[in-house]
Amino acid sequence: MLSTPLSYQMITRDMSATLKRTAAQPDVKRATEYYKENIGKMTSVDGFLGNQRLYAYAMKAYGLEDMTYAKAFMRKVLDSDLSDAASFANKLVDKRYQDFAKAFSFLKPSAQSKDALADIEKKYTEKATEDGDSKSFIKLGTLAYEKSLSKVKTVDDFLADDTLVAYATKAFGVDPPGTAANEKVFLKRILTSDPSDSSSFAAQQTKSAWKDFAAAFNFSKEGTVRVQTSAQTTSTVSSYLRQTIEGQAGKENEGVRLALYFERKAPTITSAYSILADPALLKVVQTTLGLSSQSGQADIDVQANYIKSKLDIKSLSDPDKLKKLLTRFTAMWEAANPSSTATTSVASLITGKSSAVMSANTLMSLQGLKLGGQ
């Protein structure tokens, strides 16, 4: 077994290559292909929860694999209106449930996400202003677009409304070729394409704006409004691959799994309380600071103040400083949980000196590393 620092370095040295290798594993590839092929066909919470392969894939992607059995609970999460602070998902302390609910739109599926709608309106305003249209004309056109779009349930609904089509094509500066009839056929093929698939009709167009046009809408291959946008599906797949890497690493070395997890979650850590609320994050910090797990029994505010005094939370957004922290963590983990057949000693990795064991001086130098890189 490789040492904790070396295993972590081998995985993260080229994460994109690690992700590609993981995606190519037969079981992972089959699961991902099935998810991408079928998530667009879902139209209800019942259908989603009833499809174990889709449901289990999504639960793992959002770190909720251990809750896969709790379908009644997850139904409440998916039925939550996230715009309502009192909704079920919003009242849960664990923010993973909110993230899961945000990834789907079973309550109010829309032909465009809020972000996509805001983007197309911005594009339209810019194009219309260039053409000399007045602000009032642009505002009326946008209001009409929003009102008509809210009624769209299928791609055919969208294409049947010439005002919607004109607004959208003007925003993206595209003009479908051929006669009026052929234009609708062309647009339907574009809108039912998967822009993330390089072999799709939209992605193969010479004009790249057509790919962006397809990505701006949320139609499935069948032409229905999807409960998950193409971007959300891509994000779910990426999260699934990352979770798979962490899970596989954890089977060999729990320290590596914890380091990978901390690295992934670092951008979401906003305070010491974020760390205290997550056992895995807390374990990394306790190990790095040389704290006993018993320290977790202290008053929550006392713990938070101590962490703030030892760890610069803002530094976690700096890749170099985060790397320094995780280098220390993996070394400290290895010292406390030595790999039985480590091929490279921790001391050699950290100091460049060859040694079968970590010396007291090396341990002291590690303890002397100031977190945050100051």
C-alpha positions in Angstrom: 0.0 0.0 0.0 1.3 3.5 -0.9 1.6 6.1 1.8 -1.2 8.6 2.3 0.8 11.6 0.9 1.9 9.6 -2.2 -1.5 8.2 -2.9 -3.1 11.6 -2.6 -0.5 13.2 -4.9 -0.9 10.5 -7.5 -4.7 11.0 -7.7 -4.6 14.8 -7.7 -1.5 15.5 -9.7 -3.7 15.4 -12.9 -7.3 15.3 -11.7 -8.7 15.6 -15.2 -6.8 12.4 -16.2 -8.0 10.7 -13.0 -11.6 11.6 -13.8 -11.3 10.3 -17.4 -9.8 7.0 -16.1 -12.7 6.7 -13.6 -15.3 7.5 -16.2 -13.9 4.8 -18.4 -14.3 2.0 -15.8 -17.0 -0.4 -17.2 -19.4 -0.1 -14.4 -19.0 3.6 -14.0 -19.4 4.1 -17.8 -22.6 2.0 -17.9 -24.1 3.8 -15.0 -23.3 7.3 -16.4 -24.5 6.4 -19.9 -27.8 5.2 -18.5 -28.2 8.3 -16.4 -27.5 10.7 -19.3 -29.8 8.7 -21.6 -32.8 8.5 -19.3 -32.9 11.4 -16.9 -34.4 13.5 -19.6 -37.4 11.1 -19.8 -38.4 11.7 -16.2 -41.5 13.8 -15.7 -42.4 13.1 -12.1 -41.0 12.4 -8.6 -42.7 9.0 -8.7 -41.0 8.1 -11.9 -37.6 9.2 -10.6 -37.9 7.4 -7.3 -39.2 4.3 -9.1 -36.2 4.1 -11.3 -33.6 2.8 -8.9 -30.6 3.2 -11.3 -31.3 6.9 -11.9 -32.2 7.6 -8.3 -29.2 5.8 -6.8 -26.9 7.5 -9.3 -28.1 10.9 -8.3 -28.0 10.1 -4.6 -24.4 9.0 -4.8 -23.5 12.1 -6.9 -24.7 14.4 -4.1 -23.1 12.4 -1.3 -26.4 11.0 -0.1 -25.7 7.3 -0.9 -26.3 6.2 2.7 -29.8 7.7 2.5 -30.9 6.0 -0.7 -33.3 3.7 1.2 -35.2 6.7 2.6 -37.4 7.4 -0.4 -40.3 8.9 1.6 -37.8 11.4 3.1 -36.3 12.2 -0.3 -39.7 12.7 -1.8 -40.2 15.5 0.7 -36.9 17.0 -0.3 -37.8 16.9 -4.0 -41.2 18.3 -3.4 -39.8 21.3 -1.5 -40.2 24.8 -2.8 -36.7 26.3 -2.3 -38.1 29.8 -2.6 -40.0 29.1 0.6 -37.7 29.4 3.7 -40.1 27.2 5.6 -40.0 24.3 3.1 -38.8 20.9 4.1 -35.4 21.0 2.4 -34.7 24.5 3.6 -35.3 23.6 7.2 -32.8 20.7 7.1 -29.4 21.6 8.6 -27.5 19.5 6.1 -27.2 21.6 2.9 -26.7 18.6 0.7 -30.4 18.1 0.6 -30.9 21.6 -0.7 -28.3 21.0 -3.3 -30.1 17.8 -4.3 -33.4 19.6 -4.6 -31.8 22.4 -6.6 -30.5 19.9 -9.1 -34.1 19.0 -10.2 -37.3 20.9 -11.1 -40.1 18.5 -10.5 -42.3 21.2 -9.0 -42.0 23.8 -11.8 -40.2 22.4 -14.8 -39.3 25.2 -17.2 -38.1 25.4 -20.7 -35.3 27.7 -19.4 -33.6 27.9 -16.0 -33.5 31.2 -14.2 -29.9 31.7 -15.2 -30.5 30.9 -18.8 -33.5 33.2 -18.9 -31.5 36.0 -17.4 -28.8 35.4 -20.0 -31.0 35.4 -23.0 -32.8 38.5 -21.9 -29.4 40.2 -21.5 -28.4 39.1 -25.0 -31.6 40.2 -26.5 -31.3 43.6 -24.9 -27.8 44.1 -26.3 -28.9 43.0 -29.8 -32.1 45.1 -29.8 -30.2 48.2 -28.5 -27.7 47.8 -31.3 -30.6 47.7 -33.7 -31.9 51.0 -32.3 -35.0 49.6 -30.5 -36.3 51.7 -27.6 -36.0 50.7 -24.0 -39.8 50.5 -23.7 -40.0 48.3 -26.8 -37.3 46.0 -25.5 -39.1 45.8 -22.1 -42.4 44.9 -23.6 -40.8 42.3 -25.8 -39.1 40.7 -22.8 -42.3 40.6 -20.7 -44.1 39.0 -23.6 -41.3 36.4 -23.9 -41.5 35.5 -20.2 -45.2 35.2 -20.2 -45.3 33.0 -23.3 -42.3 30.9 -22.2 -44.1 30.0 -18.9 -46.7 28.2 -20.9 -44.3 26.1 -22.9 -44.4 22.3 -22.1 -42.8 20.9 -25.2 -40.5 21.9 -28.0 -43.4 22.0 -30.4 -45.1 24.5 -28.1 -42.1 26.7 -28.3 -41.7 26.5 -32.1 -45.4 27.2 -32.6 -45.0 30.6 -31.1 -43.2 32.8 -33.7 -42.7 35.5 -31.1 -40.7 33.2 -28.9 -38.6 32.0 -31.8 -37.9 35.5 -33.0 -36.9 36.7 -29.6 -34.5 33.7 -29.0 -32.9 33.7 -32.4 -32.3 37.4 -32.2 -30.7 37.1 -28.8 -28.2 34.6 -30.1 -27.7 36.2 -33.5 -28.7 33.0 -35.4 -30.8 32.6 -38.4 -32.1 29.0 -39.3 -31.5 28.1 -42.9 -34.1 27.2 -45.5 -37.8 27.8 -45.9 -40.2 28.5 -43.0 -41.1 24.8 -42.7 -37.5 23.7 -42.9 -36.6 26.3 -40.3 -38.8 24.7 -37.8 -37.4 21.2 -38.5 -33.9 22.6 -38.1 -34.7 24.4 -34.9 -36.3 21.3 -33.4 -33.2 19.2 -34.2 -31.1 21.9 -32.5 -33.3 22.2 -29.4 -33.5 18.5 -28.8 -29.7 18.0 -29.1 -27.5 17.5 -26.2 -25.0 20.4 -26.4 -22.5 18.5 -24.1 -22.3 15.7 -26.7 -19.7 16.5 -29.4 -21.5 14.3 -31.9 -24.9 16.0 -31.4 -26.6 18.0 -34.2 -26.1 21.3 -32.4 -22.5 20.7 -31.5 -21.6 19.8 -35.1 -22.9 23.1 -36.6 -20.2 25.3 -38.1 -21.6 28.3 -36.2 -20.9 27.7 -32.5 -23.8 29.9 -31.4 -26.1 27.1 -32.3 -24.6 25.0 -29.5 -25.1 27.9 -27.1 -28.7 28.2 -28.4 -29.4 24.6 -27.6 -27.7 24.9 -24.2 -30.0 27.8 -23.3 -33.1 25.6 -23.4 -34.2 22.6 -21.4 -35.8 20.2 -23.9 -35.2 16.4 -23.8 -34.5 14.3 -26.9 -38.2 13.5 -26.9 -39.0 17.2 -27.0 -40.5 17.5 -23.4 -39.2 19.9 -20.8 -36.6 18.2 -18.7 -36.6 18.1 -14.9 -32.9 18.6 -15.0 -31.1 21.0 -17.4 -28.2 19.8 -19.5 -25.8 21.8 -17.3 -27.2 20.2 -14.2 -26.9 16.7 -15.7 -23.2 17.5 -16.5 -22.7 18.7 -13.0 -24.4 15.6 -11.5 -22.1 13.3 -13.6 -19.0 15.2 -12.6 -20.0 14.9 -8.9 -20.7 11.2 -9.4 -17.2 10.6 -10.8 -15.6 12.6 -8.0 -17.6 10.7 -5.4 -16.5 7.4 -7.0 -12.9 8.5 -6.9 -13.2 9.3 -3.2 -15.0 6.1 -2.4 -12.4 3.9 -4.2 -9.6 5.8 -2.5 -11.2 5.3 0.9 -11.3 1.5 0.5 -7.5 1.7 0.4 -6.8 4.6 2.6 -9.3 6.6 4.6 -6.9 9.5 4.9 -6.8 9.9 1.1 -10.6 9.9 1.0 -10.7 12.6 3.6 -8.1 14.8 1.8 -10.0 14.5 -1.5 -13.3 15.3 0.2 -11.8 18.4 1.9 -10.3 19.6 -1.3 -13.8 19.3 -3.0 -15.6 21.0 -0.2 -13.1 23.7 0.5 -14.9 26.3 -1.8 -18.0 25.9 0.3 -16.3 26.5 3.7 -17.3 30.0 4.9 -16.5 29.7 8.6 -15.3 27.5 11.4 -18.8 26.5 12.0 -19.0 25.0 8.4 -16.1 22.7 9.5 -17.7 21.8 12.8 -21.0 20.9 11.1 -19.3 18.3 8.9 -17.6 15.3 10.6 -15.3 14.6 7.7 -14.1 18.2 7.4 -13.6 18.4 11.2 -11.6 15.2 11.1 -9.2 16.7 8.6 -8.8 19.9 10.7 -8.4 18.0 14.0 -5.7 15.8 12.4 -3.9 18.7 10.9 -3.9 20.7 14.1 -2.9 17.6 16.2 -6.2 17.7 18.1 -7.8 14.6 19.7 -11.2 13.6 18.5 -12.3 14.2 22.1 -11.9 17.9 21.5 -15.2 17.7 19.6 -16.9 17.4 23.0 -16.0 21.0 24.0 -18.4 23.9 23.7 -19.1 24.6 20.0 -18.1 28.3 20.3 -14.9 27.4 22.0 -14.1 25.0 19.2 -14.9 27.5 16.6 -12.7 30.2 18.2 -9.8 27.8 18.4 -10.1 26.8 14.8 -10.3 30.5 13.7 -7.1 31.2 15.7 -5.2 28.3 14.0 -6.7 28.3 10.5 -7.2 31.1 8.0 -10.6 30.2 6.5 -10.1 32.6 3.6 -6.9 30.8 2.6 -8.9 27.7 1.6 -9.9 29.5 -1.6 -6.2 29.7 -2.6 -5.1 26.5 -4.4 -1.5 26.8 -3.2 -2.4 27.3 0.5 -5.0 24.6 0.3 -2.4 22.2 -1.1 -0.1 23.1 1.7 -2.7 22.3 4.3 -3.6 19.0 2.7 0.1 18.1 2.4 0.4 18.6 6.2 -2.8 16.7 6.8 -1.8 13.6 4.7 1.6 13.6 6.4 0.0 13.8 9.9 -2.5 11.1 9.0 0.3 8.8 7.8 2.2 9.4 11.0 -0.8 8.4 13.1 -1.9 5.6 10.7 1.2 4.3 9.0 0.7 2.3 5.8 1.8 -1.3 6.3 3.8 -1.5 3.1 4.4 2.1 2.2 6.8 2.4 -0.7 7.9 5.9 0.2 8.3 7.3 3.7 6.4 10.5 4.7 9.7 12.1 5.7 11.1 11.6 2.3 8.0 13.1 0.7 8.0 16.2 2.9 11.7 16.9 3.4 13.3 15.2 0.5 15.5 13.1 2.9 15.4 9.3 2.7 14.4 7.7 6.0 12.4 4.6 7.0 10.6 6.5 9.8 9.6 10.0 10.4 12.0 11.6 12.7 11.1 13.8 15.7 12.7 16.8 13.9 10.4 16.2 10.9 7.4 16.0 13.1 8.4 19.2 14.7 8.9 21.0 11.4 5.4 19.8 10.3 3.9 21.1 13.5 5.6 24.4 12.8 3.9 24.9 9.4 1.6 27.9 9.8 -1.7 27.2 8.1 -2.8 29.8 5.6 0.7 30.4 4.2 1.3 33.6 6.0 
